[in-house]
Amino acid sequence: MMSDSALWSSLPVPALLVDVDDLIADINPAAEGFLNTSAKSARGQPVWDRLAVDAPLEEAFARARVEGTPLFVNDVDVGTGDRPPLQCNLQIAPLQGHPGHMLFLIAPRELAGRMTQSHSVKSAAKSAIGMAEMLAHEIKNPLAGITGAAQLISMNLGPEDLELTDLIVNETRRIVKLLEQVEQFGNLSAPHRKPVNLHDVLDRARRSAQLGFGAHMKIVEQYDPSLPLAHADPDQLLQVVLNLLKNASEAAGKDGGTITLRTFFEHSFRLRRSDGTGHSLPLQIEVIDDGPGLPEDIRGDIFDPFVSGRENGTGLGLALVSKIISDHDGWISVNSVPGRTVFRISLPRAPMDEKETE
């Protein structure tokens, strides 16, 4: 028979045990990751200081405690103070044999939606890429002819008509560039994964950004110095981080803003597949900006191809980012409200018997 402690540790969702004074008596490993704290640090703290629930729960919670009945609250925002709130389902129930003690189960809807989103992103990307690759060659050839013809015509035109031929040339070049970006999906090789220091990758991306597109931004580092090595392709990972930094810099506009690069270890985070299998993704990278946030109408589809929140944006950058992270057996998610957008990358750690290589 499995012990109570083993059952407690095996719960796949964050769980908190609250005593009669609304103080945290214990939390399971999943809750340690959710709250970003240890069970030892959480014990004795007021539960409502660690959990901010966007719902009037006090009266219903008190009634559930007195009557000894469970309480179910669906689709509420639950925050921890350390990160933006997540939409969750809450289950609160009295602990049998311990009067006044209540058990909290927190089921973030984001985690359930991640697998569906990951599958839909990959399926949508494959469909779009297959179609684009089939048509790209046929489209690029006549575009080259159109550009050449427009340039020849412009040699015999006056200044007023030159504006029209310049428009033709510029637009055809823009379309060619778009097609080349689409083709990049198919040309991207499988990642050459090896032990990688994530902070080295982030430092390379930061220096590159500050010398170019992010010169007007303040970039702050919040690194966990004890972070183990990741199992990743450093060049592809650099491409991912540069893309996220560029998006944040462009969203801020000419006035600039602040980008925070944060790393931390979340030992309880596991990616679970629909077949029940899964693997640990304890290494976390967050790219946080204080810009205007993602438009609400595209927030849930931002990793799909051809979805963009910018005028004249191709909507391919984040789809490529998603593909690279998926090829690494990792996960990428986003939480965005005006003034705070967080892209979070979760990656596997390198096998313990491998060492960092140049």
C-alpha positions in Angstrom: 0.0 0.0 0.0 1.4 3.4 -1.0 2.2 5.7 2.0 0.4 9.0 2.5 3.7 10.9 1.9 4.2 9.1 -1.4 0.6 9.9 -2.5 1.1 13.6 -1.4 4.3 13.9 -3.4 2.8 12.2 -6.5 -0.1 14.6 -6.9 0.3 16.1 -10.4 -1.3 19.5 -9.4 -0.3 22.0 -6.7 -1.8 21.1 -3.4 -1.8 23.1 -0.1 -2.9 22.0 3.4 -4.3 24.9 5.4 -4.8 24.7 9.2 -7.6 26.2 11.3 -5.9 29.6 11.4 -5.6 29.8 7.6 -1.8 29.1 7.8 -0.1 26.8 5.4 0.6 23.5 7.1 2.2 21.8 4.1 2.6 22.0 0.3 3.4 19.2 -2.2 6.3 19.4 -4.7 4.0 20.6 -7.5 2.9 23.5 -5.2 6.6 24.3 -4.5 7.0 24.9 -8.2 3.8 26.8 -8.5 4.6 29.1 -5.6 8.3 29.2 -6.4 9.2 28.4 -2.8 10.1 25.4 -0.6 7.7 23.6 1.7 9.8 24.6 4.6 9.6 28.3 3.7 5.8 28.1 3.1 4.8 26.4 6.3 3.3 28.8 8.8 2.6 31.6 6.3 -1.0 32.9 5.8 -2.4 31.2 2.7 -4.0 34.4 1.4 -0.6 36.1 1.5 0.8 33.4 -0.9 -2.3 33.0 -3.1 -4.2 35.9 -4.6 -7.5 34.6 -6.0 -9.6 36.9 -8.2 -12.9 35.8 -6.7 -14.9 36.6 -3.5 -14.1 33.4 -1.7 -14.0 34.3 2.0 -17.7 33.6 2.7 -18.0 30.4 0.6 -14.7 29.2 2.1 -15.8 29.8 5.7 -19.1 28.0 5.0 -17.3 25.0 3.5 -15.1 24.8 6.5 -18.0 25.0 9.0 -20.2 22.6 7.1 -17.4 20.2 6.1 -18.3 20.3 2.4 -16.1 20.7 -0.6 -15.9 23.9 -2.6 -15.3 24.1 -6.4 -14.3 27.3 -8.1 -13.7 27.3 -11.8 -12.0 29.7 -14.2 -10.5 32.1 -11.7 -7.2 34.0 -11.8 -4.7 32.7 -9.2 -1.5 34.7 -8.6 1.4 34.2 -6.3 3.0 37.6 -6.3 6.1 36.4 -8.2 4.5 36.1 -11.6 1.3 37.1 -13.4 -1.9 35.2 -12.4 -2.9 32.0 -14.2 -6.5 30.9 -14.9 -7.1 28.0 -12.7 -9.8 25.6 -11.3 -9.8 25.4 -7.5 -11.0 22.5 -5.4 -11.1 23.0 -1.7 -12.2 20.2 0.6 -12.1 19.5 4.4 -9.4 17.1 5.5 -11.0 14.1 7.1 -10.0 13.5 10.7 -8.6 17.0 11.1 -11.4 19.5 12.0 -10.9 22.9 10.4 -8.1 21.8 8.1 -8.7 22.4 4.4 -7.0 20.9 1.4 -6.5 23.2 -1.7 -6.0 21.7 -5.1 -5.0 24.1 -7.8 -5.3 23.0 -11.5 -3.9 25.7 -13.8 -5.9 25.6 -17.0 -2.8 26.8 -18.9 -1.0 23.5 -18.2 -4.0 21.6 -19.6 -4.1 23.8 -22.7 -0.3 23.6 -23.3 -0.5 20.1 -24.8 -3.4 21.0 -27.0 -1.7 24.3 -28.1 1.6 22.5 -28.8 -0.1 19.9 -31.0 -2.2 22.6 -32.8 0.9 24.8 -33.4 2.9 21.9 -34.9 0.0 20.8 -37.1 -0.8 24.3 -38.3 2.9 24.9 -38.9 3.3 21.7 -40.9 0.3 22.5 -43.1 1.4 26.1 -43.7 5.0 25.1 -44.3 4.1 22.3 -46.7 1.9 24.5 -48.8 4.4 27.4 -48.8 7.4 25.2 -49.7 5.4 23.8 -52.6 4.5 27.2 -53.9 7.6 29.2 -53.0 9.8 28.2 -55.9 7.0 28.9 -58.4 6.3 32.3 -56.9 9.9 33.5 -56.5 10.7 32.9 -60.1 8.1 35.2 -61.6 8.7 37.8 -58.8 12.3 38.0 -60.0 11.1 38.7 -63.5 8.7 41.3 -62.3 11.5 43.1 -60.3 13.8 43.0 -63.3 11.1 44.3 -65.7 10.2 47.2 -63.3 13.9 48.2 -63.0 14.3 48.2 -66.8 11.1 50.3 -67.3 12.3 52.8 -64.6 15.4 53.7 -66.8 13.1 55.5 -69.3 10.7 57.1 -66.8 10.5 60.6 -65.4 10.7 61.3 -61.6 6.9 61.2 -61.1 6.5 57.7 -62.6 9.6 56.4 -60.9 7.6 56.2 -57.6 5.4 53.5 -59.1 8.2 51.3 -60.3 10.0 51.8 -57.0 6.8 50.6 -55.3 6.7 47.5 -57.5 10.4 46.7 -56.7 10.0 47.2 -53.0 6.9 45.1 -52.7 8.2 42.2 -54.7 11.4 42.2 -52.6 9.2 42.2 -49.5 7.3 39.2 -50.7 10.5 37.3 -51.6 11.8 38.0 -48.1 8.6 36.6 -46.6 8.9 33.4 -48.7 12.5 33.0 -47.6 11.3 33.2 -44.0 8.7 30.5 -44.7 11.3 28.3 -46.4 13.5 28.6 -43.3 11.0 26.3 -41.5 11.7 23.5 -43.8 15.5 24.2 -44.0 16.0 24.2 -40.3 18.0 21.2 -39.4 17.4 19.0 -36.3 19.0 20.5 -33.2 22.6 19.4 -32.4 22.0 19.0 -28.7 24.8 19.0 -26.2 25.3 20.4 -22.6 24.9 24.1 -22.8 25.3 26.9 -20.2 22.1 28.9 -20.7 23.7 32.1 -19.3 26.3 32.1 -22.0 23.6 31.9 -24.6 21.6 34.7 -22.9 24.8 36.9 -22.6 25.5 36.5 -26.3 21.9 37.4 -27.2 22.0 40.4 -24.8 25.2 41.8 -26.2 24.0 41.4 -29.8 20.7 43.1 -29.0 22.3 46.1 -27.2 24.6 46.7 -30.2 21.7 46.7 -32.7 17.9 46.5 -32.5 17.8 46.8 -28.7 20.1 49.7 -28.2 17.3 51.8 -26.9 16.3 49.2 -24.3 17.5 48.5 -20.7 18.2 44.8 -20.3 18.3 43.5 -16.7 19.7 40.1 -15.7 18.1 38.0 -13.0 20.1 34.7 -13.2 20.1 31.7 -11.0 23.9 31.0 -10.7 23.3 27.4 -9.7 21.4 26.5 -12.8 22.6 23.2 -14.3 23.5 22.8 -17.9 20.7 22.4 -20.5 20.5 19.8 -23.2 20.2 22.1 -26.3 21.6 23.4 -29.5 23.3 26.7 -28.5 23.0 28.3 -31.9 19.3 27.5 -32.3 18.6 28.6 -28.7 20.4 31.9 -29.5 18.1 32.4 -32.4 15.1 31.9 -30.1 16.3 34.4 -27.5 17.3 37.0 -30.1 13.8 36.7 -31.7 12.1 37.3 -28.3 14.4 40.2 -27.5 13.7 41.8 -30.9 9.9 41.4 -30.5 10.1 43.1 -27.0 12.3 45.9 -28.4 9.9 46.6 -31.3 6.9 46.5 -29.0 8.4 49.1 -26.8 8.8 51.6 -29.6 11.3 54.4 -29.9 10.8 55.4 -26.2 12.3 52.2 -25.1 11.7 50.2 -21.9 13.0 47.4 -19.8 13.6 43.8 -20.7 14.4 41.3 -17.9 16.2 38.0 -18.6 15.4 35.6 -15.8 16.4 32.1 -15.2 15.4 29.7 -12.4 15.0 26.0 -11.7 11.6 24.4 -11.3 12.1 20.8 -10.4 8.4 19.8 -10.4 7.6 21.0 -14.0 6.9 18.1 -16.3 5.5 18.1 -19.8 2.8 15.4 -20.0 1.7 14.0 -23.4 -1.8 12.8 -24.2 -0.5 9.2 -24.1 0.5 9.6 -20.4 4.2 9.8 -21.0 6.2 12.9 -20.1 9.6 14.2 -19.2 11.0 16.8 -16.8 11.7 20.4 -18.0 13.2 22.0 -14.9 15.3 24.8 -16.6 13.3 28.0 -17.0 14.1 31.1 -19.1 11.8 34.1 -18.9 12.0 37.1 -21.2 9.9 39.8 -19.6 9.1 43.3 -21.0 7.1 46.2 -19.8 5.6 47.1 -23.1 1.9 47.4 -24.1 1.3 43.6 -24.1 -0.1 41.3 -26.8 -3.4 42.2 -28.5 -6.1 40.3 -26.8 -7.6 38.9 -30.0 -4.4 37.1 -31.0 -3.0 36.2 -27.5 -4.1 32.6 -27.7 -2.8 32.1 -31.3 0.5 34.0 -31.1 2.6 30.9 -31.9 0.6 30.0 -35.0 2.1 30.9 -38.4 1.0 34.2 -40.0 -0.4 35.6 -36.7 1.2 38.9 -35.8 0.4 41.8 -33.6 2.5 44.3 -35.6 1.6 46.2 -38.7 3.4 44.5 -41.7 4.5 41.7 -39.4 4.9 38.3 -41.1 3.8 36.3 -38.0 6.6 33.8 -38.6 9.1 34.7 -35.9 7.2 33.2 -33.0 6.1 30.2 -35.0 9.7 29.4 -35.8 10.6 29.9 -32.1 7.9 27.4 -31.1 9.2 24.9 -33.7 12.7 25.2 -32.4 11.7 24.7 -28.7 9.4 21.8 -29.7 12.3 20.2 -31.5 14.2 20.5 -28.2 11.4 18.6 -26.4 10.8 21.8 -24.5 7.9 24.1 -24.0 7.3 27.8 -24.6 4.3 29.8 -23.2 3.3 33.4 -22.8 1.4 35.5 -20.3 0.7 39.0 -21.3 -1.1 42.0 -19.8 -0.5 45.7 -20.5 2.8 46.6 -18.9 4.1 43.0 -18.5 4.6 40.3 -21.1 6.4 37.1 -20.1 7.7 34.5 -22.6 8.7 31.5 -20.6 10.9 28.7 -22.1 11.1 25.3 -20.3 14.0 23.0 -21.2 15.4 19.7 -20.1 18.7 19.5 -18.3 21.7 17.8 -19.7 22.3 14.2 -18.7 24.4 14.1 -15.5 27.2 12.2 -17.1 27.8 14.8 -19.8 29.9 17.9 -19.5 29.8 21.2 -21.3 31.7 21.3 -24.6 33.0 24.1 -26.7 
